[in-house]
Amino acid sequence: MNPSMPNKEPEYDTQCLVCLRSVRPDDGMVHFPFEDRMITLCCPLCYAAFQTEPQTYLGRELRRPPEASDF
């Protein structure tokens, strides 16, 4: 670890990477760091799907919540 670089906490995803269900940062079955974010998987089924084909899901963009300007 480089002491001149601050230890930045990764941002938690607010959706399960597999099924895209909304998940709060303190919920979810599995959280693990990937690049600059904390991946969230919500349940055993999504965990199993992720383990089978991780590259399919790691390249996925999560849906962003709608903003007031989108309406």
Contacts in CASP RR format, 6 or more apart in sequence:
PFRMAT RR
TARGET T0000
AUTHOR 0000-0000-0000
METHOD contacts of the structure
MODEL  1
MNPSMPNKEPEYDTQCLVCLRSVRPDDGMVHFPFEDRMITLCCPLCYAAF
QTEPQTYLGRELRRPPEASDF
1 7 0 8 1.000
8 36 0 8 1.000
10 33 0 8 1.000
10 35 0 8 1.000
10 36 0 8 1.000
10 37 0 8 1.000
10 38 0 8 1.000
11 36 0 8 1.000
11 37 0 8 1.000
11 38 0 8 1.000
12 25 0 8 1.000
12 31 0 8 1.000
12 37 0 8 1.000
12 38 0 8 1.000
12 40 0 8 1.000
13 23 0 8 1.000
13 37 0 8 1.000
13 38 0 8 1.000
13 39 0 8 1.000
13 40 0 8 1.000
13 62 0 8 1.000
14 22 0 8 1.000
14 23 0 8 1.000
14 24 0 8 1.000
14 25 0 8 1.000
14 40 0 8 1.000
14 62 0 8 1.000
14 65 0 8 1.000
15 21 0 8 1.000
15 22 0 8 1.000
15 23 0 8 1.000
15 40 0 8 1.000
15 62 0 8 1.000
15 63 0 8 1.000
16 23 0 8 1.000
16 28 0 8 1.000
16 40 0 8 1.000
16 41 0 8 1.000
16 42 0 8 1.000
16 43 0 8 1.000
16 46 0 8 1.000
17 39 0 8 1.000
17 40 0 8 1.000
17 41 0 8 1.000
17 46 0 8 1.000
17 50 0 8 1.000
17 57 0 8 1.000
17 58 0 8 1.000
17 60 0 8 1.000
17 62 0 8 1.000
18 41 0 8 1.000
18 42 0 8 1.000
18 46 0 8 1.000
18 49 0 8 1.000
18 50 0 8 1.000
18 57 0 8 1.000
19 42 0 8 1.000
19 43 0 8 1.000
19 45 0 8 1.000
19 46 0 8 1.000
20 62 0 8 1.000
20 63 0 8 1.000
21 42 0 8 1.000
23 40 0 8 1.000
23 42 0 8 1.000
25 31 0 8 1.000
25 38 0 8 1.000
25 40 0 8 1.000
27 42 0 8 1.000
28 40 0 8 1.000
28 41 0 8 1.000
28 42 0 8 1.000
28 43 0 8 1.000
29 41 0 8 1.000
29 42 0 8 1.000
29 43 0 8 1.000
29 44 0 8 1.000
29 46 0 8 1.000
29 47 0 8 1.000
30 39 0 8 1.000
30 40 0 8 1.000
30 41 0 8 1.000
30 47 0 8 1.000
31 38 0 8 1.000
31 39 0 8 1.000
31 40 0 8 1.000
31 41 0 8 1.000
32 38 0 8 1.000
32 39 0 8 1.000
33 39 0 8 1.000
34 58 0 8 1.000
39 58 0 8 1.000
41 47 0 8 1.000
41 50 0 8 1.000
49 57 0 8 1.000
50 57 0 8 1.000
END
